[in-house]
């Protein structure tokens, strides 16, 4: 039946039913959200770019004409569903990390990742190692394709930015579908331990210069070797295996009998380090804290003392005792010191010098060279250090090492007409004057002192130890 001329013409529109491009878009997002939440599968950038095209075409078209790009979108969705089936199964892959457990601060550390594909189809994936805070990785990602039944290895470099113990727990990956429209995010459990120790390159340089008799190049003064410093002990009768150079001819003529001079060799001495890990050591210079510089110098002096046959120990403390290494000699002691100090960091707490010195008196009763490495900025800490260091005089030989602050000295050395700068310079000068009085007071009480910049600490500290050895102060 044909409508009459007077009958109104009815136009059908999908908009009357509430169906718009935005409605279809929201309906499509529901299964996509389920994929993201349940399977951790995401559309790639390529798929997102293709999906935007039908949507943009549909917006300016009126009424039913927008069904054409909607059909195009439906076809794209069908292709996406087909490509979704080709997303690789992560259970067919095995990832293993190969690397050394020990690394040095600031040095490049090689890492190798091995990927085994136990499936029946090639897998295209992107790998990224665990980027723990304090470690920088280069390159950050690896885009590879692993054939079925094959193993592929990729390498990258980790550069530690701080000391300490790190645990790398995962290797992160994106597994791509065959058409490249989907990517599956999967974390492969791969636990590895990494211990970052202080840079001991200076120890190797010292050993090389010592063998070639060039220690003066790093500011270390020459000293006599142990047992050959003419430390006279007594006269005795000549024996057949004695050195003729040691014959005392005056005593021989007086006694009418060959007499030789006997020299005593240096006995093994003890060096104990008290390393402050409190708030006084949190200041930084060139990216390293005062504790980092102190630990490097302590390890250097430990190597020198151990090579001299002495025993070395260390106490790390702040508001509590962090670590204690009993005094011992030998090459293994260097490893114990490294392991005890590599994961010590300065804390924003007030150091308990009373607990540190009490712990020292309980565990180290023999006379030793006690080296306290710290810093002073107020009268309270200075008074504590003075009292406890003075109590060591007599039973031990105390050596106080105070680390300077570059910013404080720069402010005092660079006054300017500006009132603000001039007041800062005056305040810095007053603090330095007070600091000098503290050092003079320590020396008057019988303690050895060193006031050095942290980056220039190693040579004065080693020279002070060698001077103690040469003068037999212990």
C-alpha positions in Angstrom: 0.0 0.0 0.0 1.5 3.2 -1.1 1.3 6.2 1.3 -1.0 9.0 0.3 0.2 12.4 -0.7 -0.9 13.8 2.7 0.9 11.1 4.8 4.0 12.3 6.6 7.4 10.8 5.6 9.1 8.9 8.4 12.9 9.0 8.3 14.6 6.2 10.3 17.7 7.2 12.2 20.0 5.2 14.6 20.4 8.3 16.7 16.7 7.9 17.7 17.7 4.6 19.4 20.6 6.2 21.2 23.2 4.5 19.0 26.1 6.9 18.2 29.8 6.4 17.3 30.6 7.1 21.0 28.2 4.3 22.1 29.9 1.8 19.8 33.3 3.0 21.0 32.3 2.4 24.6 30.9 -1.0 23.8 34.2 -1.9 22.1 36.2 -0.7 25.2 34.5 -3.2 27.5 36.3 -6.3 26.1 39.4 -4.3 25.7 39.5 -3.5 29.4 38.9 -7.1 30.2 41.9 -8.1 28.1 44.1 -5.5 29.9 43.0 -6.5 33.4 42.8 -10.3 33.0 45.5 -11.2 30.5 47.6 -8.0 30.6 47.2 -7.7 26.8 47.3 -4.3 25.3 46.7 -2.9 21.8 49.8 -1.7 20.1 50.3 1.8 18.7 49.7 0.4 15.2 46.3 -1.0 16.2 45.3 2.2 18.1 46.1 4.3 15.0 44.0 2.1 12.7 41.1 2.2 15.2 41.0 6.0 15.2 40.5 6.2 11.4 36.9 4.8 11.3 36.0 7.0 14.3 37.2 10.1 12.6 35.4 9.3 9.4 32.1 8.7 11.2 32.0 12.0 13.1 31.2 14.4 10.2 28.7 12.0 8.4 24.9 12.5 9.1 22.3 9.8 9.8 23.0 6.3 8.4 26.0 7.3 6.3 28.3 6.8 9.3 27.5 3.1 9.1 30.1 2.8 6.3 33.0 3.7 8.6 31.3 1.6 11.3 31.5 -1.4 9.0 35.1 -0.6 8.4 35.6 -0.5 12.2 33.8 -3.8 12.5 36.1 -5.4 10.0 39.2 -4.0 11.8 37.8 -5.4 15.1 37.4 -8.8 13.4 41.0 -8.7 12.2 42.1 -7.7 15.7 40.3 -10.8 17.2 42.0 -13.0 14.6 45.4 -11.5 15.5 44.7 -11.8 19.2 44.7 -15.6 18.8 48.4 -15.4 17.7 49.6 -13.7 20.8 52.5 -16.0 22.1 52.2 -18.0 25.2 54.7 -16.8 27.8 54.9 -20.3 29.4 56.9 -21.5 26.3 59.7 -19.0 27.1 62.5 -19.3 29.6 64.7 -16.3 30.5 68.0 -16.6 32.4 70.3 -13.8 33.5 74.1 -14.4 33.6 76.3 -11.8 35.4 79.0 -11.6 38.0 77.8 -11.0 41.5 80.4 -8.4 42.4 80.8 -5.0 40.8 82.6 -1.7 41.5 81.1 1.7 42.0 80.8 3.6 38.7 82.3 0.7 36.6 80.5 -1.0 33.7 79.1 -4.4 34.6 78.4 -6.8 31.8 75.0 -8.7 31.8 73.8 -11.4 29.5 70.2 -12.5 29.1 69.4 -15.9 27.6 66.0 -16.6 26.1 64.8 -20.1 25.2 61.8 -20.6 23.0 60.3 -24.0 23.7 57.2 -23.4 21.5 56.5 -24.3 17.9 56.3 -20.8 16.5 58.7 -17.8 16.4 58.2 -15.2 19.1 58.8 -11.5 18.6 59.4 -9.7 21.9 60.9 -6.7 23.6 63.0 -7.3 26.8 64.0 -4.9 29.5 66.1 -5.7 32.6 65.1 -4.8 36.1 66.0 -1.1 36.5 66.6 -0.9 40.3 67.1 2.6 41.7 70.8 3.3 41.6 71.6 1.3 38.5 71.6 2.6 34.9 71.2 0.2 32.0 72.5 0.6 28.5 70.8 -0.3 26.2 67.5 -0.2 28.1 65.6 -2.5 25.7 66.2 -5.4 23.3 63.9 -6.0 20.4 64.4 -9.6 19.2 62.8 -12.6 17.5 63.4 -16.1 18.8 62.9 -19.0 16.5 61.1 -22.1 17.7 63.3 -24.5 19.7 66.2 -22.0 19.7 68.1 -20.0 22.3 69.1 -16.4 21.8 71.4 -14.2 24.0 71.4 -10.5 24.3 73.9 -8.4 26.3 73.7 -5.0 28.0 75.8 -3.1 30.6 74.8 -2.0 34.1 76.6 1.0 35.6 76.1 1.2 39.4 75.6 4.8 40.7 75.9 3.9 44.4 77.3 1.2 46.7 75.2 -1.5 48.3 73.4 -4.8 47.7 70.9 -4.9 44.9 68.4 -7.6 44.0 67.3 -7.9 40.4 64.0 -9.8 40.6 62.4 -9.7 37.1 63.1 -9.4 33.4 60.2 -7.5 31.9 58.9 -8.3 28.4 56.3 -7.5 25.7 55.3 -10.4 23.5 53.9 -9.3 20.2 51.2 -11.0 18.1 51.9 -12.1 14.5 50.2 -9.1 13.0 51.7 -6.7 15.5 48.3 -5.5 16.7 48.6 -6.8 20.3 51.3 -7.0 22.9 51.3 -9.2 26.0 53.1 -7.8 29.1 54.8 -10.6 31.1 57.4 -10.5 34.0 59.8 -13.4 34.0 61.0 -14.2 37.5 64.8 -14.0 37.4 66.4 -13.3 40.8 70.1 -12.2 40.8 72.2 -10.6 43.5 74.6 -7.7 42.8 77.0 -6.4 45.4 78.5 -3.0 44.4 81.7 -2.3 46.3 83.7 0.9 46.5 86.0 1.6 43.6 89.3 -0.1 44.6 91.2 1.1 41.5 93.4 3.3 43.7 94.6 0.2 45.6 95.8 -1.3 42.3 97.5 1.9 41.5 99.2 2.0 44.9 100.5 -1.5 44.5 101.9 -0.7 41.0 103.6 2.4 42.2 105.0 0.6 45.3 106.6 -2.0 43.1 108.2 0.6 40.9 109.2 2.9 43.8 107.1 5.8 42.5 104.7 6.4 45.5 105.7 10.1 45.6 103.5 10.6 42.5 100.4 10.1 44.7 101.8 12.1 47.6 103.0 9.2 49.7 106.3 9.8 51.4 109.0 7.1 51.4 109.7 5.2 54.7 112.1 2.5 55.7 110.9 -1.0 55.3 109.8 -3.0 58.4 112.8 -4.6 60.2 115.4 -2.4 58.4 115.0 0.9 60.3 118.1 0.5 62.5 116.0 -0.2 65.6 118.9 -1.5 67.9 118.0 -4.2 70.4 121.2 -5.6 72.0 124.8 -6.9 71.4 125.5 -10.6 71.2 128.3 -13.0 70.1 129.0 -13.5 66.5 127.4 -16.6 64.8 128.4 -18.1 61.5 125.2 -17.0 59.7 125.4 -13.4 60.8 125.9 -10.5 58.4 129.5 -9.1 58.6 128.0 -5.6 58.2 126.5 -5.9 61.7 129.8 -6.5 63.5 130.5 -3.9 66.2 134.2 -3.5 65.9 134.6 -1.3 69.0 132.8 -3.9 71.2 134.9 -6.6 69.5 138.2 -4.9 70.3 137.1 -4.3 73.9 135.9 -7.8 74.5 138.5 -9.5 72.3 135.7 -11.4 70.8 133.6 -10.9 67.7 130.4 -9.1 68.7 127.5 -8.2 66.5 124.6 -5.7 66.8 121.1 -7.3 66.8 118.1 -5.3 65.5 114.5 -5.9 66.4 112.0 -6.2 63.7 108.7 -4.2 63.8 106.1 -6.2 65.6 102.6 -6.5 64.2 100.6 -3.5 65.3 96.8 -2.9 65.3 94.8 -0.3 63.4 91.1 0.1 64.3 88.9 2.4 62.3 85.8 4.1 63.8 83.7 5.1 60.8 80.9 7.6 61.5 77.8 6.8 59.5 75.6 9.5 61.0 74.3 12.8 59.8 77.7 14.5 59.9 78.7 12.3 56.9 75.7 13.1 54.7 77.2 16.1 52.9 78.1 15.5 49.3 80.9 16.6 46.9 80.9 15.7 43.2 78.1 13.2 43.7 79.7 11.3 46.5 78.9 11.6 50.2 81.6 12.2 52.8 81.1 8.6 53.9 82.0 7.4 50.4 85.3 9.3 50.4 86.0 8.1 54.0 85.4 4.5 53.1 87.7 4.7 50.0 90.5 6.1 52.1 90.0 3.6 54.9 90.2 0.8 52.5 93.4 2.2 51.0 95.0 2.6 54.4 93.8 -0.9 55.3 95.6 -2.3 52.3 98.8 -0.4 53.2 98.6 -1.6 56.8 98.0 -5.2 55.9 100.9 -5.2 53.4 103.1 -3.9 56.4 102.0 -7.0 58.4 99.7 -5.1 60.8 96.2 -6.1 61.9 93.3 -4.0 60.8 89.7 -3.8 62.2 86.7 -1.6 61.7 83.6 -0.4 63.6 80.8 1.3 61.6 78.3 3.2 63.8 75.7 5.9 63.9 73.0 5.8 66.6 73.9 2.1 66.8 76.7 -0.3 65.8 76.2 -1.1 62.1 79.1 -3.5 61.6 82.2 -4.7 63.4 85.2 -6.4 61.8 87.6 -7.8 64.5 91.3 -6.9 63.9 93.2 -9.5 61.9 96.0 -9.6 59.4 96.4 -11.4 56.1 94.9 -11.0 52.6 91.5 -12.3 53.6 91.0 -9.4 56.0 90.7 -7.0 53.1 87.7 -9.0 51.8 86.1 -8.9 55.2 86.5 -5.1 55.3 85.1 -4.7 51.8 82.1 -6.8 52.6 81.4 -5.0 55.9 81.6 -1.5 54.4 80.1 -1.7 51.0 76.5 -1.4 52.1 77.0 1.3 54.8 75.2 4.6 54.0 75.0 7.8 56.0 71.8 8.2 58.0 70.1 11.4 59.2 70.5 10.4 62.8 72.7 11.7 65.7 75.8 9.5 66.1 76.2 7.9 69.5 79.9 8.3 70.2 79.5 6.9 73.7 78.2 3.6 72.3 81.0 3.4 69.7 83.8 4.0 72.2 82.2 1.7 74.8 82.0 -1.0 72.1 85.6 -0.4 71.3 86.7 -0.7 74.9 84.9 -4.0 75.2 86.2 -5.6 72.1 89.7 -4.1 71.5 91.7 -4.0 74.7 95.2 -4.2 73.2 97.0 -1.0 72.3 96.0 0.1 68.8 96.0 3.1 66.5 92.3 4.2 66.7 91.3 6.2 63.7 88.0 8.1 64.1 86.7 9.5 60.8 84.0 12.1 61.3 83.0 15.7 61.0 82.1 18.5 63.5 79.7 21.4 62.9 78.5 22.2 66.4 79.8 22.3 70.0 77.9 19.3 71.2 79.5 16.8 68.8 82.9 18.4 69.3 82.7 18.2 73.1 81.8 14.5 72.9 84.6 13.7 70.5 87.1 15.6 72.6 86.1 13.7 75.8 86.2 10.2 74.3 89.3 10.7 72.3 91.1 12.1 75.4 90.1 8.9 77.3 91.9 6.8 74.7 95.3 8.6 75.3 97.5 6.2 77.2 95.9 2.9 76.4 95.6 3.6 72.6 97.0 6.1 70.1 94.0 8.1 68.9 93.9 9.7 65.4 91.0 12.1 64.6 90.3 12.7 60.9 87.9 15.6 60.3 86.5 16.1 56.8 86.2 19.6 55.5 83.2 21.0 53.7 84.2 22.6 50.3 81.2 24.9 50.4 82.2 26.3 53.8 85.7 27.1 52.8 84.6 28.6 49.4 82.2 30.9 51.3 84.9 32.0 53.7 87.5 32.6 50.9 85.2 34.5 48.5 83.7 37.6 50.3 81.9 40.2 48.2 80.5 43.7 48.7 77.0 42.3 48.7 75.7 42.4 52.3 74.2 38.9 52.1 77.4 37.3 50.7 79.5 39.2 53.2 77.4 37.9 56.1 77.7 34.4 54.8 81.4 34.8 54.5 81.7 36.1 58.0 79.7 33.2 59.4 81.8 30.7 57.5 85.0 32.3 58.8 83.7 32.1 62.4 82.9 28.4 62.0 86.3 27.7 60.6 88.0 29.6 63.4 86.0 27.5 66.0 86.9 24.4 64.1 90.6 25.3 64.3 90.3 25.7 68.0 88.8 22.3 68.3 91.7 20.8 66.4 94.3 22.6 68.6 92.5 21.4 71.7 92.6 17.8 70.5 96.4 18.0 69.8 97.0 19.6 73.2 95.3 16.5 74.8 97.7 14.1 73.0 95.6 13.0 70.0 96.8 13.1 66.4 94.6 15.0 64.1 94.1 15.5 60.4 91.9 18.2 58.9 91.5 17.4 55.2 89.2 17.8 52.3 87.4 14.5 51.5 88.7 14.1 48.0 92.3 14.8 49.2 92.1 12.5 52.3 94.0 9.4 51.1 97.6 10.6 50.9 97.6 12.5 54.2 96.1 9.5 56.0 98.6 7.1 54.6 101.5 9.4 55.4 100.3 9.8 59.0 100.2 6.1 59.4 103.7 5.7 58.0 104.9 8.4 60.3 103.5 6.5 63.3 105.2 3.4 62.1 108.6 5.2 61.6 108.5 7.0 65.0 107.3 3.8 66.8 104.5 5.7 68.5 102.6 2.5 69.1 
